[in-house]
Amino acid sequence: MSTLSTTLRVDGQAEIAYILGRPRLAPGGAFALARNQMNIHEFQAKEVFSRYGIPVPKGIAATTPDEAKTATQELGGQSVVKAQIHAGGRGKSGGVQLAHSPEEASEAAKKMLGSNLITPQTGPEGAPVQKLLIEELADIKQELYVALTIDRNHRGPAMLVSTKGGMDIEAVAEENPDDIHTEPIDPLSGLMPFQTRRLTRRLGLNQSVAAETSRILSALYRVFVENDCSLVEINPLIITSDDRVVALDAKINLDDDS
């Protein structure tokens, strides 16, 4: 691993400055982005996750309304239609829509494809939508946040977890930094089992899901290291009503200097 694309600062219990995708200042710390960073789409990140044994929802990429309709039929008649752009905040900007029938999925696809989606992370210029991810509906009991990035203070990877999954993590870091727990990782020894157990305890997970979550955290670290990533993020990592742990979203930034 080489240049940092994202940095964080941790002081005391949880004085965190953390960024997703663009430079920003926050209480207690500062951020810096690498000059050479390559992002991949959510559906591509989930393909990577699957290769490492990280559970993801069933999903099908689509580039036309007819493909979105067919994909929804294959997923049981209902789906989530998700715009594929390199920016967060899609849900609040119309880039994630529930479809209760194949026809609704087709209509949502017609509206999204070819549009310019503006989110808090795209800036006023927005981002063009050329591809969609059609995904099965999720049964959500709890939403968590997990990410791996580089801590420039100890010059190595760090894993961040929070019970505030599904939220704007930048806002959480600014307003309630104690809600984000950070685990620095020795790059020589890697993420150790005692560290994943400590993180699951900080998330307050019971035994029925703690072991599976620990396994996913270890797999996520392998994704980060073996693919020369500068950021790997799951927001949210969900726990379903039958206690499955699933990466509902996926973000991978690659270090283009590696």
N, C-alpha and C positions, 0 to 999 in steps of 0.2 A: 504494500500500500504506500502511496506517495502523498501528493499534495492534498490538503484538506479542502473539501468543498463546503463543509459546515463546521463551525466551531461552537463550543459552549463553554460556559464558565460556571463552576460550582464552588460555593464558598459556604462553610458552615453546614446547616441542615439541607438547604435546597435553594441557594441563590443561583438561579439559572437564567441564562440568556440563550434562547434557542430559536432557530429560524428554519423555515421550510421554503426554500426556493428563492429567496431574495434578501439582500442585506437589510438589517433592521436593528435598532437599538432597543434594549429592554432594561428594566431595573436590575442593577447588580452585575451587568456584564455587557459584552459586545459580541457582534457576529462578524464573520468574514467568509466570503465565498471564493472558491478557487476560480481561476479564469477559464479553466478547461473542464467542463462538466457535460455529460451526456445523459439525458433522461430517456426512459422508455415508458410506453403506455402501461396502463393498469393491466390490461389483458396479457401483455407480454410479461410483466412482473409476476402475475399469477401463474403463468406457465413455468417460470423459474421456481417459484415457491413449490409448485406441485412436484417438480423434479427432486426437491429436497424433503419431500414428505410433509409439507405444511398444508393442512386442509384448506381448500378454497371452495366457494360455491360453484355449482355447475354453471358454465357460461359459454356463450358462442359469440364470436366477433361478427359484426355485420356492417355492410357499407351501403345497403339500400333498404328502403322500407319493406320490400318483399322478403329480404333476408331476415329482417327483424321479426316479421310476422311468422315466418317458418320456424325461426329459432324459438319463439314463444310457444308455438305449437309443440315443439319437441320438449320444451321444459314443463309441459303440463297445462298450458293455456293461460298462465299468468307469468309476469316477469318484471324485472327492473331494467329500464333502458338507461344506459349510462354513457354520456358523451366521453370520448377519449381525447383529452387534451393534457398538455403538460402543465397543469396548474390545479391547485386545490380550490375549495369553495364552490364546487359545481352544484351541490344540492340547493344552495340558496339562490342560484342563478338560473334555475330551470334545466340544468344539465344532468339531473337524475330524476327520472319519472317512473312511477308505478304504472304498470299496464295490467288491467284485469282481464284482458282478452287479447288474442292475436291482432285483432283489428285496432285496438288501442295502442298496441306496440307499434304497428305500422304508422298510425297517425303521429305518435310521438317521434318516430324516426324521421318522418317528413319534416317536422318542425325543426329538429336538431341538425340533421345533415345539411351541410352547406351554409349553416348559420355561423355567426361570429359570437362566441360565448364570452361574456365579460364577467369576470369574478374578481374578488379582492386581490388575487395574486397575478392576474393577467395585466392589470392596468387598464386604462380606458380604451386601449386599442383592441383588447379582447384576443381570442384565439379561435381559429377556424376549426369547425367540427367536420372531420372527414371519415371518422370511423366510430362505431358504437360497440359497447359490450352489452349483450342481452344476457341477463343473469336470473337464476332462480330466486324466488322470494326467500328471505331469511326469517327464522323464528328466533327473535332476539330476547334473551333474558337479561344480559349484562353486556356493557360495552367497555372495553379497555383500550389503552393506548400503549404501543410498543414501538421503539425506534432504536436504531444503531447509527452512531455517527462518530466523529473524531473529537476528543477532548484535547485541546492544544496545551492545557496545563500539564497533564501527565503524558502527553505525546503518544496517545494510544486510543484505541476504541473505547467507547462508553455506551452502555445500554440505558435507555430511558424508559420508564414505565409509569403509567398513571391509571387511576380508576376513572378518569374523565375522558374516556374514549368517545369518539363520535363528535367531539367538540372542536372548536378552533384552538389548537394546542398553543398557538402564539398568545392568544388571550389568556389561557390558563397560566402560562409561564409568567406573564406580566402581572396578573391580578392575584393568583394564588400559587406561587412557585413551590410551596410545600406539598402541593398535590402531585408534583412530578418527582419521582425517585430516580436517582442516577447511580449506576454501578460501573465505575472505571474497570477496564479489563487489561490485564497484562498481556501484551501481544505475544510474548514468548510462551506463556502457559495457556493462553486462550481463556474462553469463558468456562469457568469451573462449575461442577455440580452444586457446590455449596452456594455459589452466587445465584444460580437460577432458583434454588430453594429460598434464598433470602428475598429475591424479587417477588416470588409468588406469595410469600408471607406479607410483604409490603402491599400487595394487591388485595390481601385479605381473602385469598381463595381457599376453599375447603378441599379436602382430600380427593373428592370426586373429580376435580378438574386440575388440581395443582400439578400432578405428575405429568399430565398431557401438556399443560402450559409450559412446564420446564423443558419438555422435549422440544416444543416449538421454539422456545427461546434459543436453545442450543442449535437447532437447525437454522434459525435466522442468522446466528453468528457465522455459521458456515457459508451461508449465502453472501454475507458481507465480505468475508475474507477471501473466499475462493473466486469471487467475481470482481475483485478490485472496486468495491463500491465506496462511495463517499457518504451515502445515506441510504438506509433501508428502513421503511416505515410501514406499520400496519395501523390504520386508524379508520374504523375500529377493528380490534380483535374481539370477536363476540363469543359469548357463551350462550348456547341455545337452551331451550327448556328441557331437553334431554341430556344436558351437560356435555355436548360436543363443543370443541374449541375451534373456531373457524376464522380465517383471515378474510373479513368482508371487503376490505380495501387493500391495496398494495401500491407502494411507491418505491422505486429503485432509481437512484442516481448513480451513474458510473463515473469513475475517475478516468477521464479521457487522456490523462498523462501517463497512465499505467502501461 
